[in-house]
Amino acid sequence: MKLSKIVRDVFIIAWIKSYPDLRRNPLLLLLVAMIGAIPLFFMVIFSGGGMLIHGLIGAMISGVAFIGVMAGIQDISWDRYVKIREMIVAMPVHPASYALGIALAPLILSAPSVVFFGALIASWGILTWSSVLWIVVGLVVTWAAMSAIGFMISTYLLKASMMFLNNVSNLLGIGIIFIPPVYYSEAALGNMSWVSILIPTSNVAGLIRAYLGLLELSPEMIAIRWLVLIATTIVFVALTGVKARWRET
């Protein structure tokens, strides 16, 4: 199968999974933004706005991570439930096109909220062109990691009910976004700050803070964190690939 067709199918599937929902419910973009903005309200109240910059970083990450893991779990499961996946399987579609298309759809929906929160961060005057580049790369890798986690769960919990998987995706999203140091600095964990490196969302939050000058990390530590983030993504993709059977599940 030609690479051009695989890439074209990715965008077609992403359009199918995003545009109809957005057209039926334009407020979906606002809902995605609100998921990340709700914690900011409490941060302003209880910290007087002093931690707001950290919260804005968390809101950007939340925009791609929460909806990414939900799509990886819920969309795949829903497609199996309503037999859409069987229709796609019957077509000459590469499995990579299907997986990437499903993962790309929520990224498209979350892009406006990420840009909005990024613009608020820019008002602090701490953004540089190089930091913007690294932030974009970090968010993309986080999206890939979270989507891979979602795909892995939906693959290994093949016989679980839709309701159970929906609960899993919501709990997982909350657990990896609101509990680790994503909305707050990992310095608050003291000697336990190394734990943040193991979680993709808090790992990239630390990297973004380092590029913005909000967290002091050595070049060696930055390199280690990137390696851990990329390795985590590869591991989850590999685990999904081992279990998945494109034309049998």
C-alpha positions as CSV (number, residue, x, y, z in Angstrom):
1,M,0.0,0.0,0.0
2,K,1.4,3.4,-1.0
3,L,2.5,5.8,1.7
4,S,0.5,8.6,0.1
5,K,-2.8,6.6,0.5
6,I,-2.0,5.7,4.1
7,V,-1.5,9.4,4.9
8,R,-4.6,10.4,3.0
9,D,-6.6,7.8,4.9
10,V,-5.4,9.1,8.2
11,F,-6.8,12.6,7.5
12,I,-10.1,11.1,6.1
13,I,-10.7,9.1,9.2
14,A,-9.7,12.0,11.4
15,W,-12.2,14.2,9.6
16,I,-14.9,11.5,9.9
17,K,-14.3,11.3,13.7
18,S,-14.1,15.0,14.3
19,Y,-16.0,17.2,11.9
20,P,-19.5,15.6,12.2
21,D,-19.4,15.9,16.0
22,L,-18.1,19.5,15.8
23,R,-20.8,20.5,13.3
24,R,-23.6,19.0,15.5
25,N,-22.2,20.5,18.6
26,P,-19.9,23.5,18.1
27,L,-19.7,24.0,21.9
28,L,-17.6,20.9,22.0
29,L,-14.5,23.2,21.5
30,L,-15.6,25.1,24.6
31,L,-16.1,21.9,26.6
32,V,-12.6,20.8,25.7
33,A,-11.2,24.1,26.9
34,M,-13.3,24.0,30.1
35,I,-11.8,20.6,31.0
36,G,-8.4,22.3,31.3
37,A,-9.7,25.6,32.7
38,I,-11.7,24.4,35.7
39,P,-8.6,23.8,37.9
40,L,-7.4,27.4,37.0
41,F,-10.4,28.8,38.8
42,F,-9.4,27.2,42.1
43,M,-5.8,28.1,41.6
44,V,-6.7,31.7,41.3
45,I,-8.9,31.6,44.4
46,F,-6.5,29.7,46.7
47,S,-3.1,30.9,45.5
48,G,-4.1,34.5,44.5
49,G,-2.9,33.9,41.0
50,G,0.6,33.2,42.0
51,M,0.6,29.7,40.5
52,L,-1.5,30.6,37.5
53,I,1.4,30.3,35.0
54,H,1.9,26.7,36.1
55,G,-1.8,26.1,35.8
56,L,-1.8,27.4,32.2
57,I,0.9,25.0,31.3
58,G,-1.2,22.2,32.8
59,A,-4.2,23.4,30.9
60,M,-2.3,23.1,27.6
61,I,-1.2,19.6,28.5
62,S,-4.7,18.6,29.6
63,G,-6.1,19.7,26.3
64,V,-4.2,17.1,24.4
65,A,-3.8,14.4,27.1
66,F,-7.3,14.0,28.5
67,I,-9.1,14.0,25.2
68,G,-6.3,11.8,23.7
69,V,-6.6,9.0,26.2
70,M,-10.4,9.2,26.1
71,A,-10.4,8.9,22.3
72,G,-8.0,6.0,22.4
73,I,-10.3,4.1,24.8
74,Q,-13.8,5.3,24.0
75,D,-13.7,5.8,20.2
76,I,-12.1,2.4,19.5
77,S,-14.7,0.7,21.8
78,W,-17.6,2.6,20.3
79,D,-16.5,1.7,16.8
80,R,-16.5,-1.9,17.7
81,Y,-19.9,-1.5,19.3
82,V,-21.7,0.1,16.4
83,K,-19.8,-2.0,13.8
84,I,-18.0,1.0,12.2
85,R,-14.7,-0.7,12.6
86,E,-15.9,-3.7,10.6
87,M,-16.9,-1.3,7.8
88,I,-13.4,0.3,7.8
89,V,-11.7,-3.1,8.0
90,A,-13.6,-4.2,4.9
91,M,-12.1,-1.3,3.0
92,P,-8.4,-1.2,1.8
93,V,-7.4,0.8,4.9
94,H,-4.0,0.2,6.6
95,P,-4.3,-0.3,10.4
96,A,-1.9,2.5,10.9
97,S,-4.2,4.8,9.1
98,Y,-7.1,3.8,11.3
99,A,-5.1,4.2,14.5
100,L,-3.6,7.5,13.6
101,G,-6.8,8.9,12.3
102,I,-8.6,8.0,15.5
103,A,-5.8,9.7,17.5
104,L,-5.6,12.7,15.3
105,A,-9.3,13.6,15.6
106,P,-9.1,14.7,19.3
107,L,-5.9,16.6,18.6
108,I,-7.7,18.7,16.0
109,L,-10.5,19.4,18.5
110,S,-8.1,20.4,21.2
111,A,-5.9,22.6,19.1
112,P,-7.9,25.9,19.7
113,S,-7.8,25.5,23.4
114,V,-4.1,24.8,23.3
115,V,-3.5,27.9,21.3
116,F,-5.7,30.0,23.6
117,F,-3.8,28.9,26.8
118,G,-0.5,29.3,24.9
119,A,-1.4,32.9,24.1
120,L,-2.1,33.5,27.8
121,I,1.3,32.1,28.6
122,A,2.8,34.4,26.0
123,S,1.4,37.4,27.9
124,W,3.9,36.7,30.6
125,G,6.7,37.5,28.1
126,I,8.6,34.3,28.8
127,L,8.1,32.6,25.4
128,T,10.9,32.5,22.8
129,W,10.8,30.9,19.4
130,S,12.9,28.0,20.5
131,S,10.7,27.4,23.6
132,V,7.6,27.5,21.4
133,L,9.1,24.8,19.2
134,W,10.0,22.5,22.1
135,I,6.5,23.1,23.6
136,V,4.9,22.0,20.4
137,V,7.1,18.9,20.2
138,G,6.5,18.0,23.8
139,L,2.7,18.3,23.4
140,V,2.7,16.2,20.2
141,V,4.8,13.5,22.0
142,T,2.4,13.6,25.0
143,W,-0.6,13.3,22.6
144,A,1.1,10.2,21.1
145,A,1.9,8.7,24.5
146,M,-1.6,9.2,25.9
147,S,-3.3,8.0,22.7
148,A,-1.1,4.9,22.8
149,I,-2.1,4.3,26.5
150,G,-5.7,4.6,25.4
151,F,-5.3,2.2,22.5
152,M,-3.5,-0.3,24.8
153,I,-6.3,-0.3,27.3
154,S,-9.0,-0.7,24.7
155,T,-7.0,-3.5,23.1
156,Y,-6.4,-5.5,26.3
157,L,-9.9,-4.9,27.7
158,L,-11.5,-6.1,24.5
159,K,-14.5,-7.8,26.2
160,A,-15.2,-5.0,28.7
161,S,-18.5,-3.1,28.4
162,M,-18.7,0.4,27.0
163,M,-19.8,1.8,30.4
164,F,-16.8,0.2,32.2
165,L,-14.3,1.6,29.5
166,N,-15.9,5.0,29.8
167,N,-15.3,5.0,33.5
168,V,-11.7,3.8,33.0
169,S,-10.9,6.5,30.6
170,N,-12.4,9.2,32.8
171,L,-10.6,8.0,35.9
172,L,-7.3,7.5,34.0
173,G,-7.6,11.0,32.6
174,I,-8.1,12.5,36.0
175,G,-5.4,10.4,37.6
176,I,-2.6,11.3,35.1
177,I,-3.5,15.0,34.7
178,F,-4.9,16.4,38.0
179,I,-2.9,14.4,40.6
180,P,0.7,14.5,39.3
181,P,2.6,17.8,39.1
182,V,1.0,19.0,35.8
183,Y,-0.9,22.0,37.1
184,Y,1.6,22.7,39.8
185,S,5.4,22.6,39.9
186,E,7.1,19.3,40.7
187,A,9.2,21.2,43.2
188,A,6.2,20.8,45.6
189,L,7.0,17.1,45.8
190,G,10.4,17.7,47.3
191,N,12.6,14.5,47.3
192,M,9.8,12.7,45.5
193,S,10.0,15.0,42.4
194,W,11.6,12.2,40.4
195,V,8.2,10.4,40.3
196,S,7.0,13.1,37.8
197,I,9.5,11.8,35.2
198,L,7.7,8.5,35.0
199,I,4.3,9.9,34.1
200,P,4.2,11.4,30.5
201,T,2.0,14.3,31.4
202,S,4.0,15.5,34.4
203,N,7.2,14.7,32.6
204,V,6.4,17.0,29.7
205,A,5.1,19.6,32.1
206,G,8.6,19.7,33.7
207,L,10.2,20.0,30.3
208,I,8.0,22.9,29.3
209,R,8.7,24.7,32.6
210,A,12.4,24.2,32.1
211,Y,12.2,25.7,28.6
212,L,10.2,28.7,30.0
213,G,12.8,29.2,32.8
214,L,10.3,28.2,35.5
215,L,12.2,25.1,36.5
216,E,16.0,24.6,36.7
217,L,17.1,21.4,34.9
218,S,20.5,20.5,33.7
219,P,21.0,19.6,30.0
220,E,21.6,16.0,31.0
221,M,18.4,15.8,32.9
222,I,16.5,17.3,30.0
223,A,17.9,14.7,27.7
224,I,17.0,11.9,30.2
225,R,13.4,13.2,30.4
226,W,13.1,13.3,26.7
227,L,14.4,9.7,26.4
228,V,11.9,8.5,29.1
229,L,9.0,10.3,27.4
230,I,9.8,8.8,24.0
231,A,10.5,5.4,25.4
232,T,7.2,5.4,27.3
233,T,5.4,6.1,24.0
234,I,7.2,3.4,22.1
235,V,6.5,0.8,24.9
236,F,2.8,1.5,24.9
237,V,2.6,1.4,21.1
238,A,4.6,-1.9,21.1
239,L,2.3,-3.4,23.7
240,T,-0.8,-2.5,21.6
241,G,0.8,-3.9,18.5
242,V,1.6,-7.2,20.2
243,K,-2.0,-7.7,21.3
244,A,-4.0,-6.1,18.4
245,R,-5.2,-8.2,15.5
246,W,-6.5,-5.8,12.9
247,R,-8.8,-8.2,11.1
248,E,-9.7,-10.4,14.0
249,T,-10.7,-8.1,16.9
